[in-house]
Amino acid sequence: MIKLRAKQDFTLKDYKKLKNIESKHEERGKNTVYKDDMFECDEKMAKYLLGNNDLKIVVAELVEIYEPKKNG
């Protein structure tokens, strides 16, 4: 998994693919990520949010890359 921090407010159609969202905002708009929110996602989503998209817009910054803990 990859942990990112939002650099700006943005909406995301695939919002449900984000995991462990940490936010200081109590009210949330539908599918909205707010500046300074921290969240986890897979590599494909991370690349998209880091600028590998049609508009080349970077909306997040990399915080951490880690392997999920395995049970057993």
C-alpha positions as CSV (number, residue, x, y, z in Angstrom):
1,M,0.0,0.0,0.0
2,I,1.0,3.6,-0.5
3,K,0.2,6.5,1.9
4,L,-0.4,9.9,0.4
5,R,-1.3,13.4,1.6
6,A,-3.6,15.6,-0.4
7,K,-2.0,18.9,-1.7
8,Q,-5.4,20.4,-2.5
9,D,-9.1,19.7,-2.3
10,F,-10.4,17.4,-5.0
11,T,-13.2,15.1,-5.9
12,L,-12.5,11.5,-7.0
13,K,-14.9,9.2,-8.8
14,D,-13.2,6.2,-7.3
15,Y,-13.2,7.6,-3.8
16,K,-14.3,4.2,-2.4
17,K,-10.9,2.8,-3.4
18,L,-9.1,5.0,-0.8
19,K,-8.4,3.3,2.6
20,N,-7.8,4.6,6.1
21,I,-8.7,8.3,5.4
22,E,-7.4,10.6,8.1
23,S,-9.0,14.0,8.0
24,K,-9.6,17.0,10.3
25,H,-12.7,18.0,8.3
26,E,-15.9,17.0,10.1
27,E,-18.2,17.7,7.2
28,R,-17.5,15.8,4.0
29,G,-18.7,16.4,0.5
30,K,-19.5,13.4,-1.6
31,N,-16.3,11.8,-3.0
32,T,-14.3,14.8,-1.7
33,V,-10.7,14.7,-0.4
34,Y,-9.5,17.8,1.4
35,K,-6.1,19.4,1.6
36,D,-3.9,17.7,4.1
37,D,-6.1,14.5,4.3
38,M,-3.9,11.4,4.6
39,F,-5.0,8.2,3.0
40,E,-3.8,4.8,1.6
41,C,-4.3,3.4,-1.9
42,D,-2.9,1.0,-4.4
43,E,-0.1,1.8,-6.8
44,K,-2.3,2.4,-9.8
45,M,-4.4,5.0,-7.8
46,A,-1.2,6.6,-6.4
47,K,0.3,7.1,-9.8
48,Y,-3.0,8.7,-11.0
49,L,-3.0,11.1,-8.1
50,L,0.7,11.9,-8.4
51,G,0.2,13.2,-12.0
52,N,0.0,10.1,-14.3
53,N,-3.4,11.3,-15.6
54,D,-4.7,12.9,-18.8
55,L,-4.4,16.4,-17.4
56,K,-1.0,15.8,-15.6
57,I,-2.4,17.3,-12.5
58,V,-0.7,16.4,-9.2
59,V,-3.1,16.5,-6.3
60,A,-1.2,14.5,-3.7
61,E,2.3,13.9,-2.3
62,L,3.9,10.6,-1.4
63,V,4.2,10.0,2.4
64,E,5.1,6.3,2.6
65,I,5.2,3.0,0.7
66,Y,4.8,-0.2,2.7
67,E,3.8,-3.8,2.5
68,P,0.6,-4.7,4.4
69,K,1.1,-7.0,7.4
70,K,0.2,-10.6,6.7
71,N,-1.8,-12.5,9.3
72,G,-0.5,-15.9,10.3
